[in-house]
Amino acid sequence: MNASIRSFLNIGLLFTLAAQLSCEPVDRDRSGGAPERPNIILIVADDLGYGDLGSYGQAKVRTSVLDQLAAEGIRFTDFCAGSTVCAPSRASLLTGLHTGHSPVCENPRWTRSGHPVDFVSEDHLFSEVLQGAGYKTAIIGKWGMAEDTMIEGLAANPAMPLQQGFDYFLGYRHHGDAHHYCGCVTITYNAPLKKYLMCVTDGWPTNAKMSSYILESDNLTGPWKLVTYMKEFGEQGYFLNFPSKFISEDGKTAWLCYSGNFWDEANGVSIGVNPPGSRYGMVLQEVEFTVDSP
């Protein structure tokens, strides 16, 4: 199967970064019953308001999985973030302190000294409380609490997650790393053609055009065959995917969807739509598949 890409459309889009923290109690009931203490999974998403979720009344976009979590768990209606920006908000969440007492009160370059303020050994995070209660703890995603580049050697840095009550860490140490590394993989099933379509995006810390791939397979587990290689495709074109509803009845035409970064008119290209100053855009491009003869 081959693919040809034809046209595009820009639509304003908010960009969300997410981090996940999880905890598991060590002393499970080996008989197969419920654990003595519950597992805890905390999902933190930047720039996601409560009004964006169906469980809080939003009716335009389905958020069925998150709505199910709300229905089966606890739905908070009076819960405020610790701050309006990244670092102090996460610091308040991790320490339980408001910004008047939290050690991190501003983003790295906005401090009075202009030097990052990181966690130190004396800071007490809820991850350490959970460890003390017998939990195994992990954090996956953006950390941003160890911004001081003058400290060499991550194992000796008291601001790193493994020194702050987490048993496992997979993610980005710095704010900027998480902001700009945008590589990802998505898979969609093209039912009419009975093919799985995989989109792979190369992340790169610039606004330059990125290289991307489309692959196909008869099975979700592969093997995968290259359909097309798109060199320098799209202004920081990341999160490529084929929405299942955007696939034609015969499966031969589909809309490739991705988020483009038009920050400061990167590469001379601007969104040019409301609201003024928009920097990210959802881009749709029509793709036609040519099915190989048996």
C-alpha positions in Angstrom: 0.0 0.0 0.0 1.2 3.5 -0.9 0.0 6.9 0.2 -0.2 10.3 -1.4 -0.9 13.5 0.6 -2.9 16.3 -1.0 -4.3 19.2 1.0 -4.4 20.8 4.4 -6.4 22.8 6.8 -5.3 24.7 10.0 -7.5 24.8 13.1 -6.6 26.5 16.4 -5.7 24.0 19.0 -4.5 24.0 22.7 -1.6 21.8 23.4 -1.5 19.5 26.4 1.5 18.0 28.2 0.9 15.3 30.7 2.7 13.6 33.5 1.7 10.5 35.4 2.6 9.5 39.0 1.7 6.1 40.3 2.0 4.3 43.6 1.5 0.6 44.5 1.2 -0.8 48.0 3.9 -3.4 48.8 1.8 -5.6 51.1 -0.9 -6.9 48.7 -3.2 -9.6 49.9 -1.7 -12.7 48.3 -5.0 -14.6 48.4 -6.2 -12.5 45.4 -8.4 -10.2 47.5 -8.3 -6.4 47.6 -5.0 -4.8 48.7 -4.9 -3.5 52.3 -4.2 -0.1 50.8 -5.5 1.2 47.4 -3.3 1.8 44.4 -2.9 5.5 43.6 -2.6 6.9 40.1 -2.4 10.7 39.7 -2.5 12.1 36.2 -1.5 15.7 35.9 -2.2 17.6 32.6 -0.9 21.1 31.8 -3.6 23.5 30.4 -6.5 21.1 30.9 -9.4 22.9 32.6 -12.3 21.1 34.3 -14.6 22.5 31.6 -12.8 20.4 29.0 -14.1 17.1 30.4 -17.5 15.5 29.9 -17.8 14.6 33.6 -17.9 18.4 34.3 -20.5 19.2 31.7 -18.5 19.6 28.4 -20.6 18.1 25.6 -18.7 18.8 22.4 -15.8 16.4 22.7 -16.1 12.9 24.1 -13.8 12.1 27.1 -15.3 8.8 27.9 -12.4 7.1 29.6 -11.8 10.1 31.9 -15.5 10.3 32.5 -15.5 6.7 33.6 -12.7 7.4 36.1 -14.8 10.2 37.5 -17.9 8.0 37.7 -16.0 5.2 39.5 -13.9 7.5 41.7 -14.1 10.9 43.2 -15.0 14.0 41.3 -13.6 17.2 42.9 -15.6 20.4 42.4 -13.6 22.8 44.6 -10.0 22.1 43.8 -7.5 24.8 42.8 -4.0 24.6 41.3 -1.2 25.9 43.4 -0.1 28.5 40.9 -0.8 29.7 37.3 2.5 28.4 35.9 4.4 25.1 35.7 7.0 24.8 38.4 5.3 26.4 41.5 2.1 24.6 40.7 3.8 21.2 40.7 5.8 22.1 43.7 2.7 22.9 45.7 1.1 19.6 44.6 4.2 17.6 45.6 4.8 19.4 49.0 1.3 20.4 50.0 2.5 23.9 50.6 1.1 27.1 49.0 3.5 29.4 47.2 4.0 31.5 50.3 5.8 28.5 51.9 6.7 26.3 49.0 10.5 26.3 48.2 9.7 26.8 44.5 7.6 29.9 43.9 8.4 30.8 40.3 9.5 29.2 37.0 13.3 28.7 36.7 14.2 32.0 35.0 11.6 34.2 36.8 13.3 34.1 40.2 14.6 37.3 41.8 18.2 36.1 41.4 17.6 34.7 37.9 18.9 31.4 39.1 16.7 28.3 39.4 15.4 27.3 42.8 15.2 23.5 43.1 14.2 21.0 45.8 16.7 20.2 48.5 17.2 17.2 50.8 15.2 18.9 53.6 12.1 19.3 51.5 9.3 16.8 52.3 7.3 15.5 49.4 4.1 13.3 49.5 6.1 10.7 47.7 8.3 10.3 50.8 5.1 10.0 52.9 3.9 7.2 50.6 7.2 5.4 50.8 7.0 5.6 54.6 3.6 3.9 54.4 5.0 1.0 52.4 4.2 2.1 48.8 6.4 1.7 45.8 6.4 5.0 43.9 7.0 6.0 40.3 6.8 9.2 38.2 6.6 9.3 34.5 6.7 12.5 32.4 7.9 16.0 33.1 9.8 16.7 36.4 11.2 20.2 36.1 12.2 20.4 39.8 16.0 20.0 39.1 16.7 22.9 36.8 20.1 23.9 38.1 22.6 22.9 35.4 25.6 23.7 37.6 25.0 20.5 39.6 26.7 17.6 37.8 25.9 14.0 38.3 22.2 13.1 38.5 22.7 10.4 41.1 24.1 13.0 43.5 21.5 15.7 42.7 19.1 16.1 45.7 16.5 17.6 43.5 16.1 14.5 41.3 13.0 12.3 41.7 15.0 9.3 43.0 16.3 11.5 45.8 12.8 12.9 46.5 10.8 9.8 47.4 10.4 8.1 44.0 11.6 4.5 43.4 11.3 4.9 39.6 11.6 7.8 37.2 11.2 7.9 33.4 10.9 11.4 31.8 12.4 14.8 31.4 14.5 16.6 34.0 14.0 20.1 32.6 11.0 22.1 31.5 12.4 22.8 28.1 13.1 19.2 27.3 9.5 18.2 27.9 8.2 21.2 25.9 10.1 20.5 22.7 10.7 16.8 22.4 7.6 15.8 20.5 8.2 12.4 19.0 5.4 9.9 19.3 3.7 6.8 17.9 0.0 6.4 17.1 -1.9 3.4 15.7 -5.3 3.3 14.0 -7.2 0.4 12.5 -8.4 0.9 8.9 -11.3 -1.5 8.9 -12.2 -1.5 5.2 -8.6 -2.3 4.2 -8.1 -4.6 7.3 -4.9 -2.8 8.0 -3.3 -1.2 11.1 -1.8 2.2 10.3 1.1 3.4 12.5 2.3 7.0 12.4 5.8 7.7 13.8 7.1 11.2 14.4 10.7 12.2 14.9 10.9 14.7 17.8 13.4 17.6 17.7 13.9 20.6 19.9 13.2 23.2 17.1 10.3 24.6 15.1 11.9 23.2 12.0 10.0 20.7 9.8 10.2 17.1 11.1 10.5 13.8 9.4 7.6 11.3 9.8 6.7 7.8 8.8 3.5 5.9 8.0 3.6 2.1 8.3 1.1 -0.7 7.9 0.5 -4.2 9.3 -2.1 -6.9 9.2 -1.6 -7.4 13.0 -1.3 -5.0 15.8 1.9 -6.7 16.9 3.5 -6.5 13.4 5.5 -7.1 11.4 5.2 -3.5 10.0 5.9 -2.4 6.5 6.8 1.2 5.4 4.0 2.9 3.5 5.6 6.3 3.1 8.5 8.4 4.5 7.7 12.1 4.8 11.0 14.0 5.0 10.8 17.4 6.8 7.0 17.1 7.0 5.2 20.0 8.7 6.1 22.7 11.1 7.2 20.6 14.1 4.4 18.2 13.0 3.9 16.0 16.0 1.2 13.6 17.2 0.4 12.3 13.7 -2.7 10.1 13.7 -5.5 8.9 11.5 -8.8 9.5 13.4 -11.0 6.5 12.6 -14.0 8.7 11.8 -11.9 10.4 9.1 -11.4 7.2 7.1 -13.7 6.7 4.0 -16.0 3.8 3.6 -13.7 2.0 1.2 -10.7 2.8 3.4 -8.7 4.3 0.4 -9.0 8.0 1.6 -8.3 9.3 5.0 -7.4 12.6 6.8 -4.0 12.6 8.5 -4.2 14.8 11.6 -1.3 16.4 13.5 -0.5 19.3 15.7 1.8 21.9 14.1 3.9 24.4 15.9 3.8 27.9 14.3 5.6 29.6 17.1 6.8 33.1 16.1 5.9 32.3 12.5 8.4 29.5 12.3 9.8 29.0 8.8 7.8 32.0 7.7 4.5 30.3 8.2 1.8 31.7 10.5 -1.7 30.4 11.4 -3.3 33.7 10.7 -6.6 33.0 12.5 -8.2 34.0 15.7 -7.3 34.2 18.4 -4.5 36.5 17.6 -1.1 35.1 18.5 -2.1 31.5 18.1 1.0 29.3 18.1 -0.3 25.8 17.7 -2.6 24.5 15.0 -4.3 21.2 14.3 -3.6 20.3 10.7 -5.6 18.0 8.5 -4.2 16.6 5.3 -6.0 14.3 2.9 -4.2 11.0 2.2 -5.1 8.6 -0.7 -3.9 5.0 -0.3 -3.0 2.9 -3.4 -3.7 -0.8 -2.6 -1.1 -3.2 -4.2 -2.5 -5.9 -6.4 -2.2 -9.4 -5.0 
